[in-house]
Amino acid sequence: MAELARRSDLSVATIKYYLREGLLQPGRRTSVNQAVYDAAHLERLRLVRALAKVARLPLHKIREVIQAVSVESSVLGAMAVTQDALVGDIETGALDKTADEALTRAIEERGWRCEPGSPAHRAAIRAVAELQAEGLGALVDRLDDYAQAADSIGRIDLEVVSVVDSLEAMIRGVVLGSVLRRPLLDTFVLLAQQHYANELHGNAP
């Protein structure tokens, strides 16, 4: 376990906690107080660490993802559970019809195959509705342009994580990519805004 702790960058106490909570499979017992851990245990710990330390998900959400990875035969199924956990709980009340229609048009224009009832879909509708409520209809009118940019990013994300050789490594890549990409992407957008502001207004008196 000491070696597992060193290689996973987690404390022995944390690993024992994950064992107690059923997030990590037990090692192969070699004596009363000795067990052998292998590469599969290290892979699982890296996934749990990504969910807990990077994504900061609560224990029950981590357990949902681990359960999906452990028993789910479909990559799409495991990814769906992971995405739902990352987005978080979205209120199940009525959604803005106009925003829903605008998002549906953008999705159909891109030819995306999405899950309409997913937390990500509901969160997108709410985001569009908030833009409309704040009088930013001009941005909503360019929704397809935003979708096109998102299409490229989503494709890159999946191309990168799809080369790994295990479902756990792939889901870990989805988690880390989704969480750690956000600040990079946000700052890239800010830098692009600076560039185009200079193009549009740099020579203004």
C-alpha positions as CSV (number, residue, x, y, z in Angstrom):
1,M,0.0,0.0,0.0
2,A,2.9,2.4,0.7
3,E,4.1,1.9,-2.9
4,L,0.5,2.4,-4.2
5,A,0.3,5.6,-2.2
6,R,3.6,6.9,-3.6
7,R,2.7,6.1,-7.2
8,S,-0.9,7.6,-6.9
9,D,0.2,10.7,-5.0
10,L,-2.3,9.9,-2.3
11,S,-1.8,9.2,1.4
12,V,-2.2,5.7,2.8
13,A,-5.0,7.0,5.0
14,T,-6.8,8.3,1.9
15,I,-6.4,5.0,0.1
16,K,-7.8,3.1,3.2
17,Y,-10.8,5.5,3.2
18,Y,-11.5,4.8,-0.5
19,L,-11.3,1.1,0.3
20,R,-13.8,1.4,3.1
21,E,-16.1,3.4,0.9
22,G,-16.0,0.8,-1.8
23,L,-14.4,3.2,-4.4
24,L,-11.3,1.0,-4.6
25,Q,-11.4,-2.7,-5.1
26,P,-9.5,-4.7,-2.4
27,G,-6.0,-6.0,-3.1
28,R,-5.1,-9.7,-3.3
29,R,-4.5,-10.9,0.3
30,T,-1.1,-12.5,0.9
31,S,-1.3,-12.6,4.7
32,V,-3.5,-11.3,7.5
33,N,-2.1,-7.7,7.1
34,Q,-0.6,-7.8,3.6
35,A,-2.2,-7.4,0.2
36,V,-0.9,-7.0,-3.3
37,Y,-2.1,-4.1,-5.5
38,D,-1.6,-3.9,-9.2
39,A,-2.0,-1.5,-12.2
40,A,-5.8,-1.7,-12.1
41,H,-5.7,-0.4,-8.5
42,L,-3.5,2.5,-9.6
43,E,-5.8,3.3,-12.5
44,R,-8.8,3.3,-10.2
45,L,-7.1,5.6,-7.7
46,R,-6.1,8.0,-10.5
47,L,-9.7,8.2,-11.5
48,V,-11.0,8.7,-8.0
49,R,-8.4,11.4,-7.4
50,A,-9.5,13.2,-10.6
51,L,-13.1,13.1,-9.5
52,A,-12.4,14.1,-5.9
53,K,-9.4,16.4,-6.0
54,V,-9.8,18.0,-9.5
55,A,-13.6,17.9,-10.2
56,R,-14.4,18.2,-6.4
57,L,-17.4,16.0,-6.7
58,P,-19.2,14.8,-3.6
59,L,-18.8,11.2,-2.5
60,H,-22.2,10.1,-3.8
61,K,-21.4,11.4,-7.3
62,I,-18.0,9.8,-7.2
63,R,-19.6,6.5,-6.3
64,E,-22.0,6.9,-9.2
65,V,-19.2,7.3,-11.7
66,I,-17.2,4.4,-10.2
67,Q,-20.2,2.2,-10.3
68,A,-20.8,3.1,-14.0
69,V,-17.1,2.4,-14.9
70,S,-17.2,-0.9,-12.9
71,V,-20.3,-2.4,-14.4
72,E,-21.1,-0.4,-17.5
73,S,-20.2,-2.2,-20.8
74,S,-20.9,0.9,-22.9
75,V,-18.5,3.8,-23.2
76,L,-21.4,6.1,-24.0
77,G,-23.2,5.0,-20.8
78,A,-20.2,5.6,-18.6
79,M,-19.6,9.0,-20.2
80,A,-23.2,9.9,-19.7
81,V,-23.0,9.2,-16.0
82,T,-19.7,11.2,-15.8
83,Q,-21.1,14.2,-17.7
84,D,-24.2,14.2,-15.5
85,A,-22.0,14.2,-12.4
86,L,-19.8,17.1,-13.7
87,V,-22.8,19.2,-14.6
88,G,-24.5,18.6,-11.3
89,D,-28.1,18.6,-10.4
90,I,-30.3,20.8,-12.6
91,E,-33.8,21.9,-11.4
92,T,-36.5,19.8,-13.0
93,G,-39.0,22.6,-13.4
94,A,-40.3,24.0,-16.7
95,L,-37.7,25.2,-19.1
96,D,-38.0,28.4,-21.2
97,K,-39.7,27.3,-24.5
98,T,-38.0,30.0,-26.6
99,A,-34.6,29.0,-25.3
100,D,-35.4,25.4,-25.8
101,E,-36.4,26.0,-29.4
102,A,-33.2,28.1,-30.1
103,L,-31.0,25.4,-28.7
104,T,-32.8,22.7,-30.6
105,R,-32.2,24.5,-33.9
106,A,-28.5,24.9,-33.1
107,I,-28.2,21.2,-32.3
108,E,-30.1,20.1,-35.4
109,E,-28.0,22.4,-37.5
110,R,-24.8,20.7,-36.3
111,G,-26.4,17.2,-36.7
112,W,-25.5,16.3,-33.1
113,R,-27.0,13.2,-31.5
114,C,-27.7,14.3,-27.9
115,E,-29.8,13.2,-25.0
116,P,-32.5,15.9,-24.7
117,G,-33.2,15.2,-21.0
118,S,-29.6,15.2,-19.8
119,P,-28.3,17.7,-17.3
120,A,-26.0,19.2,-19.9
121,H,-29.0,19.8,-22.3
122,R,-31.1,21.4,-19.5
123,A,-28.2,23.5,-18.4
124,A,-27.7,24.8,-22.0
125,I,-31.3,25.7,-22.2
126,R,-31.0,27.7,-19.0
127,A,-27.9,29.4,-20.3
128,V,-29.7,30.5,-23.4
129,A,-32.7,31.7,-21.4
130,E,-30.4,33.8,-19.2
131,L,-28.8,35.5,-22.2
132,Q,-32.3,36.3,-23.5
133,A,-33.4,37.6,-20.2
134,E,-30.4,40.0,-20.0
135,G,-31.2,41.4,-23.4
136,L,-28.3,39.6,-25.2
137,G,-30.4,38.2,-28.0
138,A,-27.7,39.2,-30.4
139,L,-25.5,36.5,-28.9
140,V,-28.4,34.0,-29.1
141,D,-28.7,34.8,-32.7
142,R,-25.1,33.6,-33.2
143,L,-25.8,30.3,-31.3
144,D,-24.8,28.2,-34.3
145,D,-21.4,29.9,-34.4
146,Y,-20.9,29.0,-30.7
147,A,-22.0,25.5,-31.4
148,Q,-19.5,25.2,-34.3
149,A,-16.7,26.2,-31.9
150,A,-18.0,23.7,-29.3
151,D,-18.1,21.1,-32.0
152,S,-14.4,21.4,-32.7
153,I,-13.5,21.4,-29.0
154,G,-15.7,18.3,-28.3
155,R,-14.2,16.5,-31.2
156,I,-10.6,17.2,-30.0
157,D,-11.5,16.1,-26.4
158,L,-12.8,12.7,-27.6
159,E,-9.9,12.2,-30.1
160,V,-7.4,12.7,-27.2
161,V,-9.1,10.5,-24.7
162,S,-10.1,7.7,-27.1
163,V,-6.5,6.6,-27.6
164,V,-6.1,5.1,-24.1
165,D,-6.5,1.4,-23.5
166,S,-9.0,1.3,-20.6
167,L,-12.4,2.7,-19.8
168,E,-11.2,4.1,-16.5
169,A,-8.4,6.0,-18.2
170,M,-10.8,7.3,-20.8
171,I,-13.2,8.6,-18.2
172,R,-10.4,10.1,-16.2
173,G,-9.3,11.9,-19.4
174,V,-12.9,13.2,-19.8
175,V,-13.0,14.5,-16.2
176,L,-9.6,16.1,-16.3
177,G,-10.1,17.5,-19.8
178,S,-13.5,19.0,-19.0
179,V,-12.4,20.6,-15.7
180,L,-8.9,21.7,-16.5
181,R,-9.8,22.9,-20.1
182,R,-12.4,25.4,-18.8
183,P,-10.0,28.0,-17.5
184,L,-7.7,27.6,-20.5
185,L,-10.6,28.0,-22.9
186,D,-12.1,31.0,-21.0
187,T,-8.7,32.8,-21.0
188,F,-8.2,32.0,-24.7
189,V,-11.6,33.7,-25.3
190,L,-10.5,36.7,-23.3
191,L,-7.3,36.9,-25.3
192,A,-9.3,36.7,-28.5
193,Q,-11.5,39.5,-27.3
194,Q,-8.5,41.6,-26.7
195,H,-7.3,40.9,-30.2
196,Y,-10.6,41.8,-31.9
197,A,-11.1,44.8,-29.7
198,N,-7.8,46.1,-31.0
199,E,-8.8,45.3,-34.5
200,L,-12.1,47.1,-34.2
201,H,-11.2,50.0,-31.9
202,G,-7.4,50.1,-31.6
203,N,-7.0,53.0,-34.0
204,A,-10.0,54.9,-32.5
205,P,-9.3,58.3,-31.0
